[in-house]
Amino acid sequence: MQNQDGVGPFGAKGGGEASLNSMAANIANAVDRAVGVRIRQAPLTPERVWRALKEKRDKG
Amino acid sequence: MMPLRKFTIHQPKTIAEASQMLAEFGEKGRLYAGGTELLLSMKHDLLRYEHLVDVKTIPDLNKIEMKNGSLTIGSTATHRAIERASIVKQNLPVLAEMETKVANVRVRASGTLGGNLCFAEPHSDPATLLVALGAKAQVQGKSGAKTVAIDKLITGAYETSLAADEVLAAVEIPLPAKSQRAAYLKFQLKERPTLGLALVLDVDGDTIKKAVAVVGSVSAVPTQSNQTNSLLTGTRSQVDKQLTDAAEALAQAADPVDDLEGGADYKRHLIGVFLRRAFIKALA
């Protein structure tokens, strides 16, 4: 994988932040698995989840 | 951001002096206490005043004391002082608990109860609870002192019934009777609450004899509905069945508006959820 990051002293590079990228998607997936609605916008506020659930219910 | 415009601070030593100054400055002056709302608005150039009358210098205006069965809180008492006062925790725990959740600790450390009520920001936690508790405002002006119910003091978004020369001196809260149960709940994700709901029930055994439910933050002013209050009376199991209707009537009366804290329909939904939760909490 290529990236534009520079290299730190002795070739050091941050590793911890990589896991942040997937976090919003992880939570959205968890919500979908839990209550069956797909939220496509972060943050996943209670109001957005409520709206999605309502829409799903109204559709039948 | 623009720098704060120049203004002059005046520090009266008595309420009468403050009232005199406010009358003299008229539109160009404003009463200043904690400054958590006022100075922020001035910094954003939403409000402009040449003179600020700092009432924090008036001795004993921040006193918290018991007087004739009422808890009397001086208008410059900070939220932090109220939440920490043992006299409040012992006599009116619901108020102390509500105060612990106002904004954040930095705001509570300088923001005052009087400032909160007089700025009349629609998302006020204290206003909603105080209306439910039947609190009164002690007001002093040029023509003398008077007492006004909190729901008559706050007349609209950022609007009060105070005349230019009138100063809120203290808030007087009657202590709930032994038969009364009170609860305050709020829902908040961001800077200000989406909803605040206060419930005071007068209970006799398994029967609720009298109820007052007040919802705030969802629209301009704290609101109650006679229909809701009467639907909340009866035996507990009876009221349990009427909660949905009671919440609907309250939502109807409050007529929620869309704002940054949530859509109107979502707030209507929340009124139902939180009325039920408050009912359970008050009777727990």
Interface residues (C-beta under 8 A of the other chain):
Chain A: T45 P46 E47 W50 R51
Chain B: L189 G262 G263 Y266 H269
